[in-house]
Amino acid sequence: MAVLMAFATASARTTKALSFDWNPVMDAIIQVESEGNPHAVSGNSAGAMQITPILVEDCNDILKKMKSKKRYTLADRFSVSKSKEMFLLIQMYYNPTNDVEKAIRIWNGGIHYSVRATNRYYKKVTALMS
């Protein structure tokens, strides 16, 4: 989380995203995705949050647009803290209103998610948040 602060700008979008408490959502996602196992691998998804290479690339593209020198590697998917940083970066960029439902669905179905295709996942994550 501190890394996000380091490259945060003064924009309202960034400030709002960084002040929102995403921990309950991230913790529930970690349980659904890997039952808390930071070494989990399934297909091309890896780590506690089951991050794909495409998501790592997307995060690096966002960082580049923000003129940050920080970049994530595929190995960073096995770090829970770096995985959470990537989650926060994705939310800041694609979900500036901090919509929890949208956040969960984006994480499962990508930025062009289908509500129908992400319903089961959404219900699993929200059940663990209750």
N, C-alpha and C positions, 0 to 999 in steps of 0.2 A: 504494500500500500504506500509505503514511503517513496517508492520509485515513481508512482503516479504523481505524487506531490512535487517531485523534482522537476517534472516536465510540464506541470500544469500551467495553464495560462490564466489570465485574470478574467476570462470569459465567464458569463453566467452559466453557460452550459457545463463547463468543467467544474466550477465551484459547486453547483447543485449535485452533480454526479458524485463528487468526492465526499460530500457531506452526508449522503444517503447511506444508511446502514444495510449493506447487502449481505452481511454475515449469515442471517438465517436462510437466505436463498442459496448462498454458496454452500453452506453446510448440508442442506437438504439435497442439493445437486450431487455433492460428493457421495452421499449415502446411496442415492439412486444409481449413480454412474459406476461406482467401484466399491461400495461398502467401506469407504475410507482407505482403500489400498492405494498408496501413491505409486506402486510398481505395476498396477493393473495395465494389461494390454488386451485390446480386442480389435482385430483387424488393423486399421491404420490409426486407431484412437489409442491414446496412452495417458497414463497418470490418473490421479484421483478424480479429475474432472473429465477424463476421456477426451482430450484435446486432439484434434486432427492436424495434419500438416497444413491444410488450407487455412485453418484458424490462425496458426502461428504466422503464416504468410500475411494474412489480413491484418493482424496486429502490427507486424513490421511495416506494412504499407501505411497504416494509420500513424505510426510513430514518425515515419518519413514525412508525411504531410504536416505533422506538428513540428517538424524541424528538430526532432529529438535524435540524438546519436545512439540511443538505446535500441537494441535489437534482441529478439528472443530466438532461441535455438530449439530444435526438436527435443533436445535433452531437457530443456526447461519444463517440459510437460510433466516430468517426474518430480518436480518441486511443487509442493502444495502452495507455497507462498507465491511463486512465479505464476502458477496456474490461476490463482486468485487475481493477480495483477492483470493477466490477460482477460479474465472475465470482466473486471472493472473497466478495462480499456474498451472492450467491445460494447459494454453498456453505455459508457460515456459517449461513444461515437454514434451508435445506432439507436440508443434508447435514452436520449437526454432528458426525457420526462420522468425517468425512473419508474416506469410501469412494470410492476413485478410480473404480471402475467406475460407481457411481451418479452421480458428478460428470460423467463423460463422457456418460452416457445422458441425464441431466437437460439438459445443454447442447444436445443434439441433439433430444430428444423432449419437453422440458418436464417439469414436476414429476410429471405423470401418464404418464410415458413407457411405451412397450411395449418389452419386451426384444427381441422379434422385429423390430420396426420399427427399432430402433436398433443391431442387430447389425453391420451393414456399417460404420456410422460408428464404432462402438466398436473394431472390428478395425483400421480405418485409423489411428485415433488411437493405439492401443496399439502398433501396428507402428512408429510414429514415435518412440515413447518408448523403445523397446528399443535 
